[in-house]
Amino acid sequence: MRYLFIIQGEGRGHLTQAMTMERLLHDSGHEVVGMLVGKSPARILPQFFKNGVKAPVEQFESVNFVASSDNRKPDYAKTGLYNFLNLSAYLPSIRFLVKRIKALNPDVVVNFYDLLGTNAYNLSRTDAPMVCIGHQFLFKHGGFKFPTFGYDGHVALNMFSDMISLRAARILALSFRNMPADGRIHVVPPLLRQEVKGLAAGVVRQDGPIHGYLLNAGFSEDVREWHSRHSDVLLSFFWDRPDEYVDDTLSFHTLDDKAFLEGLAGCRAYASTAGFESVCEAMYLGKPLLMVPSHIEQKCNAFDATNYGRPLDGNHPDGPRPACTSDRFDLDLLTEFAASQYVPDPEFRPWADSADRIFLDELTSF
């Protein structure tokens, strides 16, 4: 079968998911005929993605978040205004996507959570079914547990997910754990790459630096402040900016996937802005992690990873506790959690290892 990928370019997760899915389909005798990736002025398509896929890659201007003034989280007012004022810029993108869908004539369109991709798919009038994939679709599942106090914005996020999945033949909701299907929503494991599983099969050290990923560079101020009080602790963080070596024990690195995974395998603990993919990689490698959510979907991720199956009154029963959460990069919290509270989830790795079989069933049964 012939597959066309349309990929939201915001963050690292959608890109690594597409890389893994291409490998799985290719190894099973199928073909990915193209990868159409959204872009924005604030993001550069990582070299590891360009070098790591076989299919031709083309980019288009897409809807993106606008960061707040402190560059820690999205500014929803600015994001809405920016994308509204740039609607005319997105029309050529939709025309481009329609043209490519028709020209490539795939058997299946796989949409990695891109809104313009859905609009173009519907306008193309192709007979090929569309499969939508993303952990955000889990929030639409009847079994997903939101915090009892709620989070501003989750209703709007679910409406956005509805727009993306409009006319989708199947919705694949990436999840930390198995759950039964709910209508069109099929719950699937994380799409972890063979490189991650290969690292887990070797010797995973626990004595390296504190490792981290900053989706928004403004959080680096938390890291620098903590470093000023703990200059003897080795810290290695990745971001979307050029390399910066502060001193012998603190460094920031441009995102390079091989170096990132090697650092993750050797670190003592991991701190991240709660993106689903890197959280799953850390859980698979058995790393204590701090989740610092910067927007609504990451807040849902953090709640799900730290509270699933536990009462919300603070009296946690015995059981897995793979992560802690904070509203800032509180490395004191992370080091204390890693030393005395971290309990890995024994069911996570078998669930992640079942991904190849489950995804092949979902993607080839049309």
C-alpha positions as CSV (number, residue, x, y, z in Angstrom):
1,M,0.0,0.0,0.0
2,R,1.0,3.6,-0.6
3,Y,0.9,6.1,2.3
4,L,1.2,9.9,2.4
5,F,2.1,11.6,5.7
6,I,1.0,15.1,6.6
7,I,2.9,16.2,9.7
8,Q,2.5,19.1,12.1
9,G,6.0,20.5,12.5
10,E,5.5,22.0,16.0
11,G,7.8,20.2,18.5
12,R,9.8,17.0,18.1
13,G,7.2,14.3,18.8
14,H,5.2,14.3,15.5
15,L,8.5,14.1,13.5
16,T,9.9,11.1,15.4
17,Q,6.5,9.4,15.2
18,A,6.5,9.8,11.4
19,M,10.1,8.4,11.2
20,T,9.1,5.3,13.2
21,M,5.9,4.7,11.2
22,E,7.8,5.0,7.9
23,R,10.3,2.4,9.1
24,L,7.5,0.1,10.2
25,L,5.6,0.4,6.9
26,H,8.8,0.1,4.8
27,D,10.0,-3.0,6.6
28,S,6.5,-4.6,6.0
29,G,6.7,-4.0,2.2
30,H,4.7,-0.8,2.0
31,E,5.7,2.6,0.6
32,V,5.5,6.1,2.0
33,V,5.3,8.3,-1.1
34,G,5.8,11.7,0.6
35,M,6.1,13.6,3.8
36,L,4.4,17.1,3.9
37,V,5.6,18.9,7.0
38,G,4.2,22.2,8.5
39,K,6.7,25.0,9.2
40,S,6.8,28.4,10.9
41,P,9.4,31.2,11.3
42,A,10.1,30.0,14.8
43,R,11.0,26.4,14.0
44,I,13.7,24.8,11.9
45,L,13.1,21.3,10.5
46,P,15.8,19.3,12.4
47,Q,18.6,17.7,10.4
48,F,18.0,14.4,12.1
49,F,14.6,14.2,10.5
50,K,15.8,15.1,7.0
51,N,18.6,12.5,7.2
52,G,16.4,9.9,8.9
53,V,13.5,9.4,6.4
54,K,13.4,7.8,3.0
55,A,10.4,9.6,1.5
56,P,10.7,13.0,-0.2
57,V,10.1,15.8,2.3
58,E,8.2,19.0,1.4
59,Q,7.2,21.9,3.7
60,F,4.3,24.3,3.9
61,E,3.4,27.2,6.0
62,S,1.2,26.0,8.8
63,V,-0.8,27.1,11.9
64,N,1.6,27.5,14.9
65,F,1.7,28.7,18.5
66,V,3.1,32.1,19.3
67,A,5.2,32.2,22.5
68,S,4.5,34.5,25.4
69,S,6.9,37.4,26.1
70,D,9.0,35.3,28.5
71,N,9.1,32.5,26.0
72,R,7.9,29.8,28.4
73,K,4.4,29.0,27.1
74,P,2.1,29.9,24.3
75,D,0.2,33.2,24.4
76,Y,-3.3,32.1,23.3
77,A,-4.4,35.6,22.5
78,K,-1.4,36.3,20.3
79,T,-1.6,32.8,18.7
80,G,-5.3,33.4,17.8
81,L,-4.6,36.9,16.4
82,Y,-1.4,35.8,14.5
83,N,-3.1,32.9,12.8
84,F,-6.2,35.0,12.0
85,L,-4.1,37.7,10.4
86,N,-2.2,35.1,8.4
87,L,-5.2,33.2,7.1
88,S,-4.4,34.4,3.6
89,A,-0.9,32.9,3.9
90,Y,-2.4,29.5,4.6
91,L,-4.5,29.4,1.5
92,P,-1.5,28.7,-0.7
93,S,-0.6,25.9,1.7
94,I,-4.0,24.3,1.4
95,R,-3.8,24.6,-2.4
96,F,-0.3,23.0,-2.3
97,L,-1.5,20.1,-0.1
98,V,-4.5,19.5,-2.3
99,K,-2.3,19.4,-5.4
100,R,0.2,17.0,-3.7
101,I,-2.6,14.6,-2.4
102,K,-4.0,14.4,-6.0
103,A,-0.6,14.0,-7.6
104,L,0.8,11.3,-5.2
105,N,-2.5,9.4,-5.2
106,P,-1.9,7.5,-1.9
107,D,-4.0,4.5,-0.7
108,V,-4.0,6.0,2.8
109,V,-3.4,9.6,4.1
110,V,-1.9,9.7,7.6
111,N,-2.4,13.0,9.3
112,F,-0.1,13.7,12.3
113,Y,-2.4,16.4,13.9
114,D,-2.3,19.1,11.2
115,L,-5.4,21.2,10.7
116,L,-4.5,22.4,7.2
117,G,-3.9,18.8,6.2
118,T,-7.5,17.9,7.1
119,N,-8.8,20.9,5.1
120,A,-6.8,19.9,2.1
121,Y,-7.8,16.2,2.4
122,N,-11.5,17.2,2.4
123,L,-11.1,19.5,-0.6
124,S,-9.1,17.0,-2.6
125,R,-12.1,14.6,-2.7
126,T,-9.7,11.6,-2.7
127,D,-11.2,8.2,-2.1
128,A,-8.2,7.3,0.1
129,P,-9.2,7.0,3.8
130,M,-7.5,9.4,6.3
131,V,-6.1,8.1,9.6
132,C,-5.4,10.8,12.2
133,I,-2.8,10.2,14.9
134,G,-1.9,12.1,18.1
135,H,-1.9,11.7,21.8
136,Q,-4.3,14.7,21.9
137,F,-7.1,12.5,20.7
138,L,-6.9,10.6,23.9
139,F,-8.5,13.5,25.7
140,K,-11.7,12.8,23.6
141,H,-11.8,9.2,24.9
142,G,-14.6,8.5,27.4
143,G,-12.1,6.8,29.7
144,F,-9.6,9.6,30.0
145,K,-9.5,11.2,33.4
146,F,-9.2,15.0,33.5
147,P,-8.4,16.7,36.9
148,T,-11.5,17.3,38.9
149,F,-10.7,21.0,39.0
150,G,-10.3,21.1,35.2
151,Y,-7.9,23.0,33.0
152,D,-8.8,26.2,31.1
153,G,-8.6,25.4,27.5
154,H,-9.3,21.7,27.3
155,V,-12.7,22.2,25.7
156,A,-11.1,24.3,23.0
157,L,-8.4,21.7,22.5
158,N,-11.0,19.0,22.0
159,M,-12.8,21.2,19.5
160,F,-9.5,21.6,17.7
161,S,-9.0,17.8,17.7
162,D,-12.6,17.4,16.3
163,M,-11.7,19.8,13.4
164,I,-8.6,17.8,12.6
165,S,-10.3,14.5,12.7
166,L,-13.3,15.6,10.6
167,R,-14.1,12.8,8.1
168,A,-11.2,10.6,9.4
169,A,-11.8,6.9,8.9
170,R,-9.9,6.1,12.0
171,I,-8.4,8.0,15.0
172,L,-5.3,6.6,16.7
173,A,-4.9,8.0,20.2
174,L,-1.4,7.6,21.5
175,S,-1.5,6.6,25.2
176,F,0.8,5.7,28.2
177,R,-1.4,2.6,28.7
178,N,-3.9,0.3,27.0
179,M,-7.5,1.3,26.9
180,P,-10.5,-0.1,24.9
181,A,-11.6,1.6,21.7
182,D,-14.2,4.3,22.0
183,G,-16.1,4.7,18.7
184,R,-13.6,5.9,16.0
185,I,-10.9,6.4,18.7
186,H,-8.5,3.5,18.9
187,V,-6.0,3.6,21.7
188,V,-2.4,2.7,20.6
189,P,1.1,2.6,22.2
190,P,3.7,5.3,21.8
191,L,5.7,5.1,18.5
192,L,9.2,4.7,19.9
193,R,12.0,4.3,17.5
194,Q,14.3,1.3,17.2
195,E,17.2,3.5,18.5
196,V,15.4,4.0,21.8
197,K,14.7,0.2,22.1
198,G,18.3,-0.5,21.2
199,L,19.5,1.7,24.0
200,A,17.2,-0.1,26.5
201,A,18.6,-3.4,25.4
202,G,22.1,-2.3,26.4
203,V,23.5,-1.0,29.6
204,V,21.5,2.1,30.7
205,R,23.6,4.2,33.1
206,Q,22.1,6.1,35.9
207,D,25.1,8.2,37.0
208,G,25.3,10.9,34.3
209,P,24.1,14.5,34.2
210,I,20.6,15.8,34.7
211,H,19.3,15.8,31.1
212,G,16.6,18.0,29.7
213,Y,14.7,19.4,26.7
214,L,13.3,22.9,26.6
215,L,10.6,23.4,24.0
216,N,10.6,27.1,25.1
217,A,13.9,28.7,25.8
218,G,12.6,31.0,28.5
219,F,12.7,28.1,30.9
220,S,16.5,28.2,30.7
221,E,16.4,30.9,33.4
222,D,15.1,28.3,35.9
223,V,18.0,26.0,35.0
224,R,20.6,28.8,35.2
225,E,19.3,29.9,38.6
226,W,19.5,26.4,40.0
227,H,23.0,25.9,38.5
228,S,24.2,29.0,40.4
229,R,23.4,27.2,43.6
230,H,24.6,23.7,42.5
231,S,27.5,24.3,40.2
232,D,29.0,20.9,41.1
233,V,26.0,19.1,39.4
234,L,26.4,18.3,35.7
235,L,23.5,19.7,33.6
236,S,23.0,19.1,29.8
237,F,19.9,20.5,28.1
238,F,18.7,20.6,24.6
239,W,16.7,23.4,22.9
240,D,16.0,25.0,19.5
241,R,18.8,27.6,19.7
242,P,22.6,27.4,19.0
243,D,24.9,25.6,21.4
244,E,25.8,27.5,24.5
245,Y,28.4,26.3,27.0
246,V,27.9,28.3,30.2
247,D,30.8,26.6,32.1
248,D,32.2,23.1,32.8
249,T,29.0,21.8,34.3
250,L,26.1,23.6,32.4
251,S,25.6,23.4,28.6
252,F,22.7,23.9,26.2
253,H,22.8,22.1,22.9
254,T,21.0,22.5,19.5
255,L,18.6,19.6,19.2
256,D,20.4,16.6,17.7
257,D,18.5,13.4,18.0
258,K,21.4,11.0,18.3
259,A,23.1,13.1,21.0
260,F,19.8,13.7,22.7
261,L,19.1,9.9,23.0
262,E,22.6,9.1,24.1
263,G,22.3,11.7,26.8
264,L,18.9,10.4,27.9
265,A,20.3,6.8,28.2
266,G,23.2,7.9,30.4
267,C,21.4,10.5,32.6
268,R,20.5,10.2,36.2
269,A,17.1,12.0,35.7
270,Y,15.3,13.9,32.9
271,A,13.4,17.2,32.9
272,S,11.2,18.3,30.0
273,T,8.2,20.5,29.0
274,A,5.9,17.4,29.2
275,G,5.9,16.5,25.5
276,F,4.4,13.1,25.1
277,E,7.2,11.5,23.0
278,S,10.2,12.4,25.1
279,V,8.3,11.5,28.3
280,C,7.6,8.0,26.8
281,E,11.3,7.7,25.8
282,A,12.4,8.5,29.4
283,M,9.8,6.1,30.9
284,Y,11.0,3.3,28.5
285,L,14.6,3.8,29.6
286,G,13.6,3.9,33.3
287,K,14.5,7.5,34.0
288,P,12.9,9.6,36.8
289,L,11.4,12.6,35.2
290,L,10.1,16.1,35.9
291,M,7.3,17.3,33.7
292,V,6.9,21.1,33.3
293,P,3.8,21.6,31.1
294,S,3.8,24.8,29.1
295,H,0.3,24.5,27.5
296,I,-3.0,22.6,28.0
297,E,-2.2,19.3,26.2
298,Q,1.1,19.0,28.2
299,K,-0.9,19.7,31.4
300,C,-3.1,16.8,30.5
301,N,0.0,14.7,29.8
302,A,1.5,15.6,33.2
303,F,-1.7,14.8,35.0
304,D,-2.1,11.5,33.2
305,A,1.4,10.3,33.9
306,T,1.5,11.3,37.6
307,N,-2.1,10.5,38.7
308,Y,-3.5,7.7,36.6
309,G,-5.1,5.1,38.9
310,R,-4.5,7.2,42.0
311,P,-7.1,9.1,44.1
312,L,-7.0,12.9,43.8
313,D,-6.9,13.6,47.6
314,G,-3.1,13.3,47.8
315,N,-3.1,9.9,49.5
316,H,-1.5,7.8,46.8
317,P,-1.6,4.1,47.0
318,D,1.4,1.9,46.3
319,G,2.0,1.7,42.6
320,P,3.9,3.2,39.7
321,R,5.1,6.7,40.0
322,P,7.3,7.4,37.0
323,A,7.1,11.3,37.1
324,C,6.6,14.4,39.1
325,T,5.4,17.7,37.9
326,S,5.9,21.4,38.5
327,D,5.2,24.8,36.8
328,R,8.9,25.5,36.5
329,F,12.2,23.6,36.1
330,D,12.5,22.9,39.8
331,L,15.6,20.6,39.8
332,D,15.5,20.3,43.6
333,L,12.1,18.6,43.2
334,L,13.5,16.3,40.6
335,T,16.6,15.2,42.5
336,E,14.4,14.5,45.6
337,F,11.9,12.6,43.6
338,A,14.6,10.5,41.9
339,A,16.2,9.7,45.2
340,S,13.2,8.6,47.2
341,Q,9.9,8.6,45.3
342,Y,10.4,7.3,41.8
343,V,8.7,4.0,41.0
344,P,8.8,2.8,37.4
345,D,5.7,1.4,35.7
346,P,6.4,-2.3,34.9
347,E,3.6,-2.4,32.3
348,F,4.8,0.5,30.2
349,R,7.6,-1.2,28.3
350,P,5.5,-4.3,27.2
351,W,2.8,-1.9,26.0
352,A,5.3,0.2,24.0
353,D,6.9,-3.0,22.6
354,S,3.5,-4.0,21.2
355,A,3.4,-1.0,18.9
356,D,4.6,-2.6,15.7
357,R,1.8,-5.3,15.6
358,I,-0.9,-2.8,16.7
359,F,0.0,-0.1,14.1
360,L,0.3,-2.6,11.3
361,D,-3.2,-3.9,12.1
362,E,-4.6,-0.4,12.2
363,L,-2.9,1.0,9.1
364,T,-3.3,-1.9,6.7
365,S,-6.9,-3.1,7.5
366,F,-8.7,-0.9,4.9
